[in-house]
Amino acid sequence: EYLNLQSHTNNMHKRVCKGVIDGKVMCSSYVDIDKDIKTSIEKLGNDVTVFAYPFGHYNNDTIKALKNNGIKLAFTIEDGRVKKGQNKYKLPRVRIASWTSISAFEGLLK
């Protein structure tokens, strides 16, 4: 009951590739990104509609691949609350760690 499957890339969740520190998704072709997202969706089930960018990194090819694979929303690691009219593929989030107390969590909800 406590398992939470989340959608991000299958094999692009690596910090560095080819000397690019911004993550593998930033230095991969559209074809590779699209293929990797398809694999992730297959593993999680075809009802995947929300995505979290690995390390928060994305580019125009990533967004295009998400749209082409039926993903409706994507989250960055930018701190903040989602506001009406925001780009659905560049959503911020309120980050909560395992050490966040209940009172701190309550404060984040206000």
CNS distance restraints for C-alpha pairs under 8 A (distance, minus, plus):
assign (resid   5 and name CA) (resid  44 and name CA) 7.23 0.50 0.50
assign (resid   6 and name CA) (resid  51 and name CA) 7.56 0.50 0.50
assign (resid   6 and name CA) (resid  52 and name CA) 7.75 0.50 0.50
assign (resid   7 and name CA) (resid  40 and name CA) 6.94 0.50 0.50
assign (resid   7 and name CA) (resid  41 and name CA) 7.50 0.50 0.50
assign (resid   7 and name CA) (resid  44 and name CA) 7.32 0.50 0.50
assign (resid   7 and name CA) (resid  48 and name CA) 7.21 0.50 0.50
assign (resid   7 and name CA) (resid  50 and name CA) 6.74 0.50 0.50
assign (resid   7 and name CA) (resid  51 and name CA) 5.07 0.50 0.50
assign (resid   7 and name CA) (resid  52 and name CA) 6.19 0.50 0.50
assign (resid   8 and name CA) (resid  13 and name CA) 7.68 0.50 0.50
assign (resid   8 and name CA) (resid  37 and name CA) 7.55 0.50 0.50
assign (resid   8 and name CA) (resid  40 and name CA) 6.99 0.50 0.50
assign (resid   8 and name CA) (resid  51 and name CA) 5.50 0.50 0.50
assign (resid   8 and name CA) (resid  52 and name CA) 5.10 0.50 0.50
assign (resid   8 and name CA) (resid  53 and name CA) 5.98 0.50 0.50
assign (resid   8 and name CA) (resid  54 and name CA) 6.34 0.50 0.50
assign (resid   9 and name CA) (resid  13 and name CA) 6.02 0.50 0.50
assign (resid   9 and name CA) (resid  36 and name CA) 6.11 0.50 0.50
assign (resid   9 and name CA) (resid  37 and name CA) 5.51 0.50 0.50
assign (resid   9 and name CA) (resid  40 and name CA) 5.89 0.50 0.50
assign (resid   9 and name CA) (resid  53 and name CA) 7.52 0.50 0.50
assign (resid   9 and name CA) (resid  54 and name CA) 6.89 0.50 0.50
assign (resid  10 and name CA) (resid  36 and name CA) 5.60 0.50 0.50
assign (resid  10 and name CA) (resid  37 and name CA) 6.56 0.50 0.50
assign (resid  10 and name CA) (resid  39 and name CA) 6.35 0.50 0.50
assign (resid  10 and name CA) (resid  40 and name CA) 4.89 0.50 0.50
assign (resid  11 and name CA) (resid  36 and name CA) 6.47 0.50 0.50
assign (resid  12 and name CA) (resid  23 and name CA) 7.61 0.50 0.50
assign (resid  12 and name CA) (resid  24 and name CA) 5.32 0.50 0.50
assign (resid  12 and name CA) (resid  25 and name CA) 5.54 0.50 0.50
assign (resid  12 and name CA) (resid  33 and name CA) 7.72 0.50 0.50
assign (resid  12 and name CA) (resid  36 and name CA) 7.22 0.50 0.50
assign (resid  12 and name CA) (resid  54 and name CA) 7.30 0.50 0.50
assign (resid  13 and name CA) (resid  23 and name CA) 7.36 0.50 0.50
assign (resid  13 and name CA) (resid  24 and name CA) 6.89 0.50 0.50
assign (resid  13 and name CA) (resid  25 and name CA) 7.65 0.50 0.50
assign (resid  13 and name CA) (resid  54 and name CA) 5.29 0.50 0.50
assign (resid  13 and name CA) (resid  55 and name CA) 7.60 0.50 0.50
assign (resid  14 and name CA) (resid  23 and name CA) 5.82 0.50 0.50
assign (resid  14 and name CA) (resid  24 and name CA) 5.68 0.50 0.50
assign (resid  14 and name CA) (resid  54 and name CA) 7.73 0.50 0.50
assign (resid  15 and name CA) (resid  21 and name CA) 6.42 0.50 0.50
assign (resid  15 and name CA) (resid  22 and name CA) 6.66 0.50 0.50
assign (resid  15 and name CA) (resid  23 and name CA) 4.40 0.50 0.50
assign (resid  15 and name CA) (resid  24 and name CA) 6.42 0.50 0.50
assign (resid  15 and name CA) (resid  55 and name CA) 7.62 0.50 0.50
assign (resid  16 and name CA) (resid  20 and name CA) 5.52 0.50 0.50
assign (resid  16 and name CA) (resid  21 and name CA) 4.86 0.50 0.50
assign (resid  16 and name CA) (resid  22 and name CA) 6.53 0.50 0.50
assign (resid  16 and name CA) (resid  23 and name CA) 4.76 0.50 0.50
assign (resid  16 and name CA) (resid  24 and name CA) 5.71 0.50 0.50
assign (resid  17 and name CA) (resid  21 and name CA) 7.12 0.50 0.50
assign (resid  17 and name CA) (resid  23 and name CA) 6.48 0.50 0.50
assign (resid  17 and name CA) (resid  24 and name CA) 5.19 0.50 0.50
assign (resid  17 and name CA) (resid  27 and name CA) 7.10 0.50 0.50
assign (resid  18 and name CA) (resid  27 and name CA) 7.68 0.50 0.50
assign (resid  20 and name CA) (resid  24 and name CA) 7.48 0.50 0.50
assign (resid  20 and name CA) (resid  26 and name CA) 7.71 0.50 0.50
assign (resid  20 and name CA) (resid  27 and name CA) 6.91 0.50 0.50
assign (resid  22 and name CA) (resid  26 and name CA) 6.23 0.50 0.50
assign (resid  22 and name CA) (resid  57 and name CA) 6.74 0.50 0.50
assign (resid  23 and name CA) (resid  27 and name CA) 7.26 0.50 0.50
assign (resid  23 and name CA) (resid  54 and name CA) 7.67 0.50 0.50
assign (resid  23 and name CA) (resid  55 and name CA) 7.40 0.50 0.50
assign (resid  23 and name CA) (resid  57 and name CA) 6.83 0.50 0.50
assign (resid  24 and name CA) (resid  28 and name CA) 6.27 0.50 0.50
assign (resid  25 and name CA) (resid  33 and name CA) 6.74 0.50 0.50
assign (resid  25 and name CA) (resid  54 and name CA) 7.81 0.50 0.50
assign (resid  25 and name CA) (resid  57 and name CA) 7.11 0.50 0.50
assign (resid  25 and name CA) (resid  58 and name CA) 6.65 0.50 0.50
assign (resid  25 and name CA) (resid  62 and name CA) 7.47 0.50 0.50
assign (resid  26 and name CA) (resid  57 and name CA) 6.90 0.50 0.50
assign (resid  26 and name CA) (resid  58 and name CA) 6.36 0.50 0.50
assign (resid  26 and name CA) (resid  59 and name CA) 6.58 0.50 0.50
assign (resid  28 and name CA) (resid  32 and name CA) 6.16 0.50 0.50
assign (resid  28 and name CA) (resid  33 and name CA) 6.44 0.50 0.50
assign (resid  29 and name CA) (resid  33 and name CA) 6.25 0.50 0.50
assign (resid  29 and name CA) (resid  61 and name CA) 7.61 0.50 0.50
assign (resid  30 and name CA) (resid  34 and name CA) 5.95 0.50 0.50
assign (resid  30 and name CA) (resid  61 and name CA) 5.27 0.50 0.50
assign (resid  30 and name CA) (resid  62 and name CA) 7.09 0.50 0.50
assign (resid  30 and name CA) (resid  65 and name CA) 7.09 0.50 0.50
assign (resid  31 and name CA) (resid  35 and name CA) 6.10 0.50 0.50
assign (resid  32 and name CA) (resid  36 and name CA) 6.08 0.50 0.50
assign (resid  33 and name CA) (resid  37 and name CA) 6.19 0.50 0.50
assign (resid  33 and name CA) (resid  61 and name CA) 7.52 0.50 0.50
assign (resid  33 and name CA) (resid  62 and name CA) 6.47 0.50 0.50
assign (resid  33 and name CA) (resid  65 and name CA) 6.83 0.50 0.50
assign (resid  34 and name CA) (resid  38 and name CA) 6.21 0.50 0.50
assign (resid  34 and name CA) (resid  62 and name CA) 7.62 0.50 0.50
assign (resid  34 and name CA) (resid  65 and name CA) 5.02 0.50 0.50
assign (resid  34 and name CA) (resid  66 and name CA) 7.56 0.50 0.50
assign (resid  34 and name CA) (resid  69 and name CA) 7.89 0.50 0.50
assign (resid  35 and name CA) (resid  39 and name CA) 6.34 0.50 0.50
assign (resid  36 and name CA) (resid  40 and name CA) 6.32 0.50 0.50
assign (resid  37 and name CA) (resid  41 and name CA) 6.21 0.50 0.50
assign (resid  37 and name CA) (resid  65 and name CA) 7.48 0.50 0.50
assign (resid  37 and name CA) (resid  66 and name CA) 7.36 0.50 0.50
assign (resid  37 and name CA) (resid  69 and name CA) 7.70 0.50 0.50
assign (resid  38 and name CA) (resid  42 and name CA) 6.18 0.50 0.50
assign (resid  38 and name CA) (resid  69 and name CA) 7.03 0.50 0.50
assign (resid  39 and name CA) (resid  43 and name CA) 6.26 0.50 0.50
assign (resid  40 and name CA) (resid  44 and name CA) 6.24 0.50 0.50
assign (resid  41 and name CA) (resid  45 and name CA) 5.64 0.50 0.50
assign (resid  41 and name CA) (resid  46 and name CA) 5.82 0.50 0.50
assign (resid  41 and name CA) (resid  47 and name CA) 7.93 0.50 0.50
assign (resid  41 and name CA) (resid  48 and name CA) 6.19 0.50 0.50
assign (resid  42 and name CA) (resid  46 and name CA) 6.17 0.50 0.50
assign (resid  44 and name CA) (resid  48 and name CA) 7.02 0.50 0.50
assign (resid  48 and name CA) (resid  70 and name CA) 7.96 0.50 0.50
assign (resid  48 and name CA) (resid  71 and name CA) 6.78 0.50 0.50
assign (resid  49 and name CA) (resid  70 and name CA) 6.41 0.50 0.50
assign (resid  49 and name CA) (resid  71 and name CA) 4.26 0.50 0.50
assign (resid  49 and name CA) (resid  72 and name CA) 5.21 0.50 0.50
assign (resid  49 and name CA) (resid  73 and name CA) 6.61 0.50 0.50
assign (resid  50 and name CA) (resid  71 and name CA) 5.73 0.50 0.50
assign (resid  50 and name CA) (resid  72 and name CA) 6.01 0.50 0.50
assign (resid  50 and name CA) (resid  73 and name CA) 4.86 0.50 0.50
assign (resid  50 and name CA) (resid  74 and name CA) 5.70 0.50 0.50
assign (resid  50 and name CA) (resid  75 and name CA) 7.98 0.50 0.50
assign (resid  51 and name CA) (resid  71 and name CA) 6.91 0.50 0.50
assign (resid  51 and name CA) (resid  73 and name CA) 6.27 0.50 0.50
assign (resid  51 and name CA) (resid  74 and name CA) 4.53 0.50 0.50
assign (resid  51 and name CA) (resid  75 and name CA) 6.28 0.50 0.50
assign (resid  52 and name CA) (resid  56 and name CA) 7.20 0.50 0.50
assign (resid  52 and name CA) (resid  74 and name CA) 5.53 0.50 0.50
assign (resid  52 and name CA) (resid  75 and name CA) 4.77 0.50 0.50
assign (resid  52 and name CA) (resid  76 and name CA) 6.44 0.50 0.50
assign (resid  53 and name CA) (resid  57 and name CA) 5.64 0.50 0.50
assign (resid  53 and name CA) (resid  58 and name CA) 6.33 0.50 0.50
assign (resid  53 and name CA) (resid  74 and name CA) 6.98 0.50 0.50
assign (resid  53 and name CA) (resid  75 and name CA) 6.21 0.50 0.50
assign (resid  53 and name CA) (resid  76 and name CA) 5.77 0.50 0.50
assign (resid  53 and name CA) (resid  77 and name CA) 7.84 0.50 0.50
assign (resid  54 and name CA) (resid  58 and name CA) 7.92 0.50 0.50
assign (resid  55 and name CA) (resid  76 and name CA) 7.91 0.50 0.50
assign (resid  55 and name CA) (resid  77 and name CA) 7.02 0.50 0.50
assign (resid  56 and name CA) (resid  75 and name CA) 7.40 0.50 0.50
assign (resid  56 and name CA) (resid  76 and name CA) 4.45 0.50 0.50
assign (resid  56 and name CA) (resid  77 and name CA) 4.77 0.50 0.50
assign (resid  56 and name CA) (resid  78 and name CA) 7.55 0.50 0.50
assign (resid  57 and name CA) (resid  76 and name CA) 7.12 0.50 0.50
assign (resid  58 and name CA) (resid  62 and name CA) 5.69 0.50 0.50
assign (resid  58 and name CA) (resid  63 and name CA) 7.24 0.50 0.50
assign (resid  59 and name CA) (resid  63 and name CA) 6.52 0.50 0.50
assign (resid  60 and name CA) (resid  64 and name CA) 6.12 0.50 0.50
assign (resid  61 and name CA) (resid  65 and name CA) 6.10 0.50 0.50
assign (resid  62 and name CA) (resid  66 and name CA) 6.21 0.50 0.50
assign (resid  63 and name CA) (resid  67 and name CA) 6.25 0.50 0.50
assign (resid  63 and name CA) (resid  89 and name CA) 6.56 0.50 0.50
assign (resid  64 and name CA) (resid  68 and name CA) 6.16 0.50 0.50
assign (resid  65 and name CA) (resid  69 and name CA) 6.18 0.50 0.50
assign (resid  66 and name CA) (resid  70 and name CA) 6.43 0.50 0.50
assign (resid  66 and name CA) (resid  71 and name CA) 5.10 0.50 0.50
assign (resid  66 and name CA) (resid  72 and name CA) 7.74 0.50 0.50
assign (resid  67 and name CA) (resid  71 and name CA) 5.46 0.50 0.50
assign (resid  67 and name CA) (resid  72 and name CA) 6.86 0.50 0.50
assign (resid  72 and name CA) (resid  88 and name CA) 7.10 0.50 0.50
assign (resid  72 and name CA) (resid  89 and name CA) 7.65 0.50 0.50
assign (resid  73 and name CA) (resid  88 and name CA) 5.06 0.50 0.50
assign (resid  73 and name CA) (resid  89 and name CA) 5.36 0.50 0.50
assign (resid  73 and name CA) (resid  91 and name CA) 7.59 0.50 0.50
assign (resid  74 and name CA) (resid  88 and name CA) 6.35 0.50 0.50
assign (resid  74 and name CA) (resid  89 and name CA) 4.45 0.50 0.50
assign (resid  74 and name CA) (resid  90 and name CA) 6.07 0.50 0.50
assign (resid  74 and name CA) (resid  91 and name CA) 6.14 0.50 0.50
assign (resid  75 and name CA) (resid  89 and name CA) 6.66 0.50 0.50
assign (resid  75 and name CA) (resid  90 and name CA) 5.87 0.50 0.50
assign (resid  75 and name CA) (resid  91 and name CA) 4.66 0.50 0.50
assign (resid  75 and name CA) (resid  92 and name CA) 5.89 0.50 0.50
assign (resid  75 and name CA) (resid  93 and name CA) 6.89 0.50 0.50
assign (resid  76 and name CA) (resid  90 and name CA) 5.90 0.50 0.50
assign (resid  76 and name CA) (resid  91 and name CA) 5.79 0.50 0.50
assign (resid  76 and name CA) (resid  92 and name CA) 5.48 0.50 0.50
assign (resid  76 and name CA) (resid  93 and name CA) 7.19 0.50 0.50
assign (resid  77 and name CA) (resid  92 and name CA) 6.15 0.50 0.50
assign (resid  77 and name CA) (resid  93 and name CA) 6.50 0.50 0.50
assign (resid  77 and name CA) (resid  95 and name CA) 7.99 0.50 0.50
assign (resid  78 and name CA) (resid  91 and name CA) 7.73 0.50 0.50
assign (resid  78 and name CA) (resid  92 and name CA) 4.78 0.50 0.50
assign (resid  78 and name CA) (resid  93 and name CA) 6.38 0.50 0.50
assign (resid  79 and name CA) (resid  92 and name CA) 5.52 0.50 0.50
assign (resid  79 and name CA) (resid  93 and name CA) 5.37 0.50 0.50
assign (resid  79 and name CA) (resid  94 and name CA) 5.70 0.50 0.50
assign (resid  79 and name CA) (resid  95 and name CA) 6.87 0.50 0.50
assign (resid  80 and name CA) (resid  92 and name CA) 5.14 0.50 0.50
assign (resid  80 and name CA) (resid  93 and name CA) 5.23 0.50 0.50
assign (resid  80 and name CA) (resid  94 and name CA) 5.61 0.50 0.50
assign (resid  81 and name CA) (resid  92 and name CA) 5.98 0.50 0.50
assign (resid  81 and name CA) (resid  93 and name CA) 5.72 0.50 0.50
assign (resid  81 and name CA) (resid  94 and name CA) 6.39 0.50 0.50
assign (resid  82 and name CA) (resid  86 and name CA) 6.99 0.50 0.50
assign (resid  82 and name CA) (resid  91 and name CA) 6.16 0.50 0.50
assign (resid  82 and name CA) (resid  92 and name CA) 6.08 0.50 0.50
assign (resid  82 and name CA) (resid  93 and name CA) 7.02 0.50 0.50
assign (resid  86 and name CA) (resid  90 and name CA) 7.59 0.50 0.50
assign (resid  86 and name CA) (resid  91 and name CA) 7.07 0.50 0.50
assign (resid  87 and name CA) (resid  91 and name CA) 6.63 0.50 0.50
assign (resid  94 and name CA) (resid 108 and name CA) 7.35 0.50 0.50
assign (resid  96 and name CA) (resid 100 and name CA) 6.13 0.50 0.50
assign (resid  96 and name CA) (resid 105 and name CA) 7.41 0.50 0.50
assign (resid 100 and name CA) (resid 104 and name CA) 6.16 0.50 0.50
assign (resid 100 and name CA) (resid 105 and name CA) 6.44 0.50 0.50
assign (resid 101 and name CA) (resid 105 and name CA) 6.12 0.50 0.50
assign (resid 102 and name CA) (resid 106 and name CA) 6.10 0.50 0.50
assign (resid 103 and name CA) (resid 107 and name CA) 6.26 0.50 0.50
assign (resid 104 and name CA) (resid 108 and name CA) 6.41 0.50 0.50
assign (resid 105 and name CA) (resid 109 and name CA) 6.58 0.50 0.50
assign (resid 106 and name CA) (resid 110 and name CA) 6.81 0.50 0.50
